[in-house]
Amino acid sequence: MNWNDAAEDLLQSILARTPRPIREGKEEQLRTTAERLAEDEGKNRVGVQTVVEAWVKTTPETLRSELPRELEQAGLDAGEYGYLFE
């Protein structure tokens, strides 16, 4: 599956904030989830929106309240992704 540059950059930004001991597992989890989501939507390329959706889905429920702030820190408008937190 292809990834656009912005999606890959976002993934790397997420991983840079992830503690080193769990970074590799988190990368595999995010890539697998994002690619599955893209395939389910009939896409052949992973974009930023798909990475954000994978990020939310792979974050434990108890930690999701922190994600809007992390989205903002990654340069994204958390308001655009509010539907993922409903």
Kinemage of the C-alpha trace (Angstrom):
@kinemage 1
@onewidth
@group {chain A} dominant
@subgroup {mainchain}
@vectorlist {calphas} color= white
{ca met a 1} P 0.000 0.000 0.000
{ca asn a 2} L 1.289 3.458 -0.886
{ca trp a 3} L 1.445 6.299 1.621
{ca asn a 4} L 1.403 9.955 0.631
{ca asp a 5} L 4.215 12.108 2.023
{ca ala a 6} L 2.018 13.989 4.488
{ca ala a 7} L 0.663 10.725 5.924
{ca glu a 8} L 4.170 9.324 6.329
{ca asp a 9} L 5.310 12.586 7.965
{ca leu a 10} L 2.405 12.412 10.420
{ca leu a 11} L 3.215 8.801 11.248
{ca gln a 12} L 6.828 9.738 11.953
{ca ser a 13} L 5.658 12.649 14.130
{ca ile a 14} L 3.441 10.311 16.148
{ca leu a 15} L 6.267 7.837 16.559
{ca ala a 16} L 8.676 10.562 17.694
{ca arg a 17} L 6.312 11.190 20.640
{ca thr a 18} L 6.054 7.494 21.451
{ca pro a 19} L 8.368 6.096 24.125
{ca arg a 20} L 11.224 4.167 22.530
{ca pro a 21} L 10.411 0.779 24.137
{ca ile a 22} L 7.001 0.621 22.460
{ca arg a 23} L 7.726 2.641 19.304
{ca glu a 24} L 8.326 -0.303 16.964
{ca gly a 25} L 5.136 -2.074 18.005
{ca lys a 26} L 3.162 1.156 17.715
{ca glu a 27} L 4.490 1.732 14.203
{ca glu a 28} L 3.408 -1.728 13.100
{ca gln a 29} L 0.008 -1.281 14.739
{ca leu a 30} L -0.575 2.123 13.122
{ca arg a 31} L 0.599 1.025 9.666
{ca thr a 32} L -1.504 -2.128 9.708
{ca thr a 33} L -4.600 -0.307 10.940
{ca ala a 34} L -4.225 2.603 8.487
{ca glu a 35} L -3.701 0.287 5.524
{ca arg a 36} L -6.699 -1.847 6.514
{ca leu a 37} L -8.872 1.269 6.857
{ca ala a 38} L -7.739 2.531 3.451
{ca glu a 39} L -8.451 -0.850 1.848
{ca asp a 40} L -11.892 -0.991 3.491
{ca glu a 41} L -12.641 2.397 1.911
{ca gly a 42} L -11.467 1.211 -1.503
{ca lys a 43} L -8.361 3.399 -1.480
{ca asn a 44} L -4.949 2.353 -2.739
{ca arg a 45} L -3.116 5.090 -0.856
{ca val a 46} L -2.989 6.052 2.834
{ca gly a 47} L -3.606 9.731 3.531
{ca val a 48} L -3.477 11.938 6.618
{ca gln a 49} L -7.151 11.425 7.498
{ca thr a 50} L -6.658 7.658 7.498
{ca val a 51} L -3.589 7.949 9.741
{ca val a 52} L -5.539 10.110 12.189
{ca glu a 53} L -8.379 7.591 12.223
{ca ala a 54} L -5.899 4.755 12.832
{ca trp a 55} L -4.259 6.799 15.602
{ca val a 56} L -7.600 7.262 17.360
{ca lys a 57} L -8.602 3.614 16.922
{ca thr a 58} L -5.292 2.303 18.273
{ca thr a 59} L -5.193 4.640 21.263
{ca pro a 60} L -6.674 3.163 24.442
{ca glu a 61} L -10.017 4.734 25.339
{ca thr a 62} L -8.614 6.130 28.592
{ca leu a 63} L -5.958 8.136 26.696
{ca arg a 64} L -8.091 9.458 23.824
{ca ser a 65} L -8.935 12.687 25.609
{ca glu a 66} L -5.301 13.744 25.025
{ca leu a 67} L -5.449 13.219 21.257
{ca pro a 68} L -7.053 16.550 20.270
{ca arg a 69} L -4.134 18.361 21.930
{ca glu a 70} L -1.662 16.031 20.234
{ca leu a 71} L -3.347 16.624 16.871
{ca glu a 72} L -2.907 20.374 17.374
{ca gln a 73} L 0.759 19.833 18.271
{ca ala a 74} L 1.145 17.875 15.039
{ca gly a 75} L -0.164 20.909 13.131
{ca leu a 76} L -3.656 19.545 12.501
{ca asp a 77} L -7.019 21.114 13.292
{ca ala a 78} L -8.511 18.790 15.907
{ca gly a 79} L -11.969 20.165 15.079
{ca glu a 80} L -11.823 18.496 11.672
{ca tyr a 81} L -11.562 15.112 13.370
{ca gly a 82} L -14.125 15.613 16.147
{ca tyr a 83} L -16.368 12.936 14.630
{ca leu a 84} L -13.728 10.337 15.522
{ca phe a 85} L -14.153 11.080 19.215
{ca glu a 86} L -17.937 10.691 19.378
